Amino acid sequence: KVFLLPEPLAAALGYNLLHPLFPLQGDILSIDIGGGTSDFSFLTLAHDNREMLVETQFQIGHDAFSGSEIDQAILQRLLFPAFTIQTGLRLPREFYSGKLTSSRNKFQYNRLRQLAEKIKIELSREEYYHLDFPDFHAGYSLNLELTAEMLAARLEPVFERLKSYIEEQVKLRAKALQLFSADKWHIDAVLLLGGASQTRGLKDLIAGIFPDLKVICPEDPSFYVLRGLCHWENDGNSGATSIKSIYPFNFYIERISPDGSSHLLEKIPFDTANLELDLQKRYPIFSLPLDSVYNLAPDPDSILFRIYEVEEEDNQVNLERFSGQEMVWQWEGPRQELHNYLELYLDLKKSRIESGEALSATRTRPLDSNILSGLLARQKEIQKLMADSHSNPRLAEDFGEHLSRLEKVNKPYSNHSETTLYKLLYLLDFFTRPGN
């Protein structure tokens, strides 16, 4: 069997198992500095270690801050200049850009990257390192005395990029989760993970960004992850520990445009941003009518559906951006194998979208191009109730105009949050009226 568990949760779970007297609890920011990326996750941990929630997860790429960026900075800001001073030779331009063309240069560059990683590790443990590296380039060796202080000075620009990202992006996410306000972080601890988290000076940098907070940096972060995974396999799947997540993506389905001349994307009305989803469960997210604008197959006897996944804060959603990329789910096959509807599920245990058994006899009403074809009629009944119940006349009028706009574009469940707001305002007006 294969069990999937978010790495920051596995690390937090492992840490608490090994520190039962002083476990992590409350709101935690996990920062995982890996070889190619850095991952940030806000976690909420119950004091009894029985409920864990991933509030949000996001990632910065290799060009912002990562172990690879640190290695590259050691080469470009420390070793390459020292080699030029000692020999009078300058390495080829492609060694600085990292965009190597010849196989020989690629081999040599990878060899130097391994050297940079070794220096990073050694100077994270010791104050001093003697380097005597044969054939650094073009048959010349490099002999150098390195100190931890020297390394910290050369890495300062790279550390500044991490600091800027936290100040600009992580803080923005924290504000949305009400974990930062009035120039103060409202979290209980910072958990620093990943192999590159051991780089000298990094913990001090994080401690400076989060003053008055406990910054935990295990000597062997991978051990906590493994310990947490072992516990999850033995105990978590029994239901003793509940792990939930805010799924940080929206789903879009490809459909035929109203005039039939092109395809466009339509958001699936499944609220991933505000639901705490259990990582062991399977959630229904969509009912696909086979005879609808969502069936892209040109042949009436065939079925073709496509669904895409987009980060929740990404507002630039169109088909062009997915050119050459795989969709998150696709169904293609003969029409006669299915009935009227195809049910879609988000299976978090398997970390995928999957289709359920098609439904037939239970759904025999006439189909139109909308999944919730009766929704608009029900909303109009509510609008009529507003007008007849002597509530705020302007509210009923505005709600009617809102429904007319939805009917005009033939998308009754579009902007459903605004539809819900009108109904909530009506209820508030009704229950605060004298005599009710």
Residue, then its C-alpha position, 0 to 999 in steps of 0.5 A: k500500500v502507498f500512503l500520501l501525507p503532506e511532508p510538513l504534517a509528517a514532520a510535525l507529527g514526527y516531532n511531537l512523537l519525539h517531544p511528548l512533553f513539549p509538542l508543537q501545537g497551535d498555529i505553525l509556519s513550516i518552512d521547507i528549504g529543499g534542493g530545488t524549491s522552498d515550501f511554506s505551509f501554515l498548519t494548525l495542530a490540536h494540543d492532543n495531537r489528534e487533529m491537524l489542519v493544513e491551512t495553506q501550502f505554496q512554493i517558490g521556485h529554484d530561482a528565488f531561494s533553494g539549496s541549489e541557489i545557495d550552491q550556485a551562489i557559492l560558485q559565482r560569489l566565492l569560488f569563481p572569483a577566487f580562481t580568477i585571482q589565483t590563476g588570472l583565468r576567467l571561467p566561460r560565461e556559461f558557467y555563470s549562467g548555468k546554461l551549458t551546451s557541451s557535455r564536457n562543460k556540463f560534467q565539469y559544472n556538475r562536479l563544481r556544484q557537488l564541491a559547492e554543496k560539500i563546502k555548504i555542509e562543512l561550513s554549516r558544522e565547522e568554522y573553518y574549511h581548507l579547500d584543495f581541489p585539483d583540476f578546478h578548471a582547464g587543469y588548474s587547481l584551486n587552493l583556498e582557506l574558507t571560513a564560516e564568516m566568509l561564506a555568510a557574507r557571500l550568501e547575504p544577497v541570496f538570503e535577502r531574496l528569501k527575506s523579501y519573499i517572506e515579507e511580501q508573499v508569506k505575510l500576504r497569505a498570513k493576513a488572509l488567514q488572520l495570522f498577521s495583523a497590526d505588524k505582528w505574527h499571530i503564530d506559535a512557532v516556526l518549523l524549519l525543515g529541508g536539507a538546506s535549512q542547515t545552512r549556516g546563518l539561515k536559522d538566525l535569518i528566520a529568527g530575525i524575521f519572526p522575533d519572539l517566536k520559537v524557531i525549531c530547526p532539527e539537526d536531521p529534518s528527514f528523520y522527523v518526516l520518516r518518524g511521522l510517516c511511520h506513525w501515520e501508517n500504524d496509527g493515522n489510518s485507524g482514524a485516531t488522528s484526523i488530518k485535514s487540508i484546505y485544498p489550494f486549487n480550483f478546478y475548471i472544465e473545458r466547454i463549448s462556447p455559447d455560439g459553438s465556435s470555440h472552447l472556453l473554461e468554466k470554473i467548477p463550483f466546488d469551494t476548495a478555498n473554504l472547506e476543511l477536507d479530510l485527507q482520508k476521504r473522497y468528495p463528490i465535486f461535479s455531476l457531468p451530464l453527458d449530453s451537454v456543452y461539456n462533451l467536447a467529442p465531435d461524434p455524437d456517439s462519443i464522449l470527451f471531457r477535460i478538467y484542469e487544475v489551477e492555483e486558487e490565487d491565479n486569476q489568469v485562466n484560459l485554454e492558451r495557458f495549458s497549451g502542451q500541458e496535461m489536464v488533471w483529468q480526461w475521459e474519452g470513450p464511446r457514448q453507449e458505455l455510459h448513462n446520463y450522468l458521470e460523477l466526479y470525485l476528489d480522492l485526497k487519499k489517492s491524491r487524484i480526481e476520479s470518476g464514479e459509476a454513471l447514474s441512469a434511472t435516478r436521473t430521467r428529467p430533461l437535460d439542458s446545458n446547465i448542471l443545476s438547471g433548476l437552480l435559477a427557477r428556485q432563486k426566482e421563487i426566493q426573489k418573489l418571496m422577498a418582494d411579497s414579504h414586505s422586506n427591503p424593496r431595494l434588496a428584492e429589486d437588486f436581487g432580481e437584477h442579479l438573477s436577470r444577469l445570470e439568466k442572460v449569460n445562461k450560468p445560474y450558478s455563476n458568482h454563487s457567493e453574491t447570490t448567497l449574500y442576497k439571501l443572507l441579507y434577506l434573512l437578516d432583514f427578516f429576523t431583525r424586523p419588529g415582531n419577528 
